[in-house]
Amino acid sequence: MPLAVIILNWNSSPDTIRCAQAVEAWQALKPTIWIVDNDSHDKGADRIARECPQAHLIHNPTNLGFAGGNNRGIVQALSTGDGPVLLLNNDASIEEKDITRLIDTLQSDERLGIIGPLIFDADRKGTLLSAGGRDIARHINSHICQVTEGEPIRKVDYVPGTVALVQADVFRVAGLFDEDYFFSGEVADFCGRARQHGYASAVDTRARAFHNLSRSSNFRETLHTYYIIRNRFLFIRKFYHHRRVLFYGLWTLYSLAVSLKAQLSGKSATAQSVWLGLLDGLRGRFGGQNERVMSTCSGSTTPT
């Protein structure tokens, strides 16, 4: 069965090239690679085109975030085949045998729509970062960080978008990623919608991938923090309409506590990011806010 691999690039062409070339080196699987450039300002797209000539390069005129960027690749992949679609972060790595394992697992159960591997820290190989995810409205840390022995296929609320293999039909039935999230929460939302259509999400604990967190550390105290806080409110709006007030109250109290703690610890940029995420979540201000967040929280700007 043909496989499509989607790799998102934003001002990180060395990582994207490394990731794409690793996929191209697979021996048995010969996937179609779609690289989506989210309006990078470092001229990296030209380098990607030169060094990854076998990949299909899509240029977005603006930064569409994780949700919008991947959607452009998904649309192209679906237009050319019915095989599964692999979402692969450019700062992640996975071996061909582990992808083969995921494909076999996905094909073994038609009710299984999204499958992922265990994800480990690339710098500390024995550190498990995620064994799938839990409901992001109900859990502060939604990543499952333990594995139950004798449970090779573990059903989860969502599969992290770092490495996620998706049946093509799931996108056709449940739709694409909700671009209002921009970054963070869109995969949890997608898996929730897939579940409403009868598709389960799971992690195959026999497959492994590795994620290099240091690659995106520059934005973890600002952009990542902002979107993680704000997008909880969007998720609650969509999946907990009748209990919105309760969950809004809980996440408001949590956000205020985190903001105060960050401020007292001298992390003013983090405190401002949390505060802005809370206000935007309550007001319903969604979509991409990179430039605004960076200028408000750190006195600088970043490409949108």
Secondary structure, DSSP 4 states (H G I P E B T S, - for coil): ---EEEEEESS-HHHHHHHHHHHHT-SS---EEEEEEE--SSSHHHHHHHH-TTSEEEEESS--HHHHHHHHHHHHHHHH--S-EEEE-TTEE--HHHHHHHHHHHHH-TTEEEEEEEEEESSSTT-EEES-B--TTT-SS-B-----TT-SEEEESB--TTEEEE-HHHHHHH-S--TTS-SSSHHHHHHHHHHHTT-EEEEEEEEEEEE-GGGGGGGTTTHHHHHHHHHHHHHHHHH-GGGHHHHHHHHHHHHHHHHHHHHHTT-HHHHHHHHHHHHHHHHT--S--HHHHHHHHHS-----
